Amino acid sequence: MTLHLYFARRFAMWLGVCFIGLFALIALVDLVDQTRRFADRGVNAGGIFELVLLNAPQAVNQVLPLIVLLSTVAFFINLARTSELIATRAAGRSALGALVAPVVVVLMLGTFATTMLNPIVAATSKKYNELAQSYRSGGVSTLSISTEGLWLRQATEDGQMVIRAYRSNPDASVLFDVTFMAYDAEGAPVRRLHADSAELRELEWYLRNVKDWPLARGTNSEANSSTHSELIIPSTLTIERIRESFGHPSTVSIWELPDFIEQLDQAGFSSRQHQVWMQSEVARPVFLVSMVLIAAAFTMRHTRFGGTGIAVLTAVLLGFALYFARSFALILGENGQLPVLLAAWAPPVASVLLAFGPLLHAEDG
């Protein structure tokens, strides 16, 4: 037990060192990138630093497998150079026994990343997207989804128009059972329209079976209402802008994802991307464990055998290959070419099984 605690403490130290190093590097690169994007838009230094801090958790979350991989490499190379692994084997401990502490630490880290870090990343990413969009266009997200349907907002010549629809086709280009509320510059309602469907075309909404109520003060809305089989009203929205308003599934906390997926399905949108993301987050601890096993398989050897550099390079390249294979599988899952569970869970499980081959060979040898 004492030996496991010692290894866990040493491994946690290397995790901290790699985290600080990569975080500083990511923050520096992101600072240059944010300055390039927003300095010419009048954003001051404080605003750019705020963007960097809001974007940093998401960046660190993405490179967490790399942090685990490099920490494991450094941990076992250090143990090999100090001959602590040889002493452990001489004391009757197996080589695989030295992996217990790193695996337990990484499982705890992966669980923390899924349950605690994920909501933090979701909140900061959402705030970052809103702030960046406000710097770019002076506005915030145009779309919101709730149990009452979906809501859109667009600018008009005289004010704002709020759109509510009970459902939509998957790409949000056609809304069904939709209501348009027009407001003037002071925020007073001036017009209400209800249509069976509304199709978004080039800078216009094409409405079918429409009823139009004027809401100006002193007007009898029902008496002055009118009906139209077809009606066209201007629009400042585009399908691309509506899609961008969804953001990445990472902007939704994993605790809120099940309800959000249900709301997407009820509104008529495809929730497959969010389902794949949720399963991949649940499978994250297993994938992080696979990074530990892959790194240990090539570096858990004494340095006197030589070839340490080649072993480290092989472990890092194989870790990158598995990371990209996992990303590719997630893309196939989002596109519907793989089942959701298979896309999210097959790469982590396969990576763990792949690492056990050289590990068992090393133990036998």
ABEGO torsion letter per residue (X at the ends): XAAAAAAAAAAAAAAAAAAAAAAAAAAAAAAAAAAAAAAAAGBBAAAAAAAAAAAAAAAAAAAAAAAAAAAAAAAAAAAAAAGAAAAAAAAGBBAAAAAAAAAAAAAAAAAAAAAAAAAAAAAAAAAAAAAAAAAAAGBBBABBBBAAEBBBBBBBAAEBBBBBBABBBAAGABBBGBBBBBBBAAGBBABBBBBABBBBBBGBBBBBGBBBBBABBGBBAAAABBBBABBBBBBABBAAAAAAAAEBAAABBAAAAAAAAAAAAAAGBBAAAAAAAAAAAAAAAAAAAAAAAAAAAAABBBAAAEGAAAAAAAAAAAAAAAAAAAAAAAAAAAAGABBAAAAAAAAAAAAAAAAAAAAAAAAAX
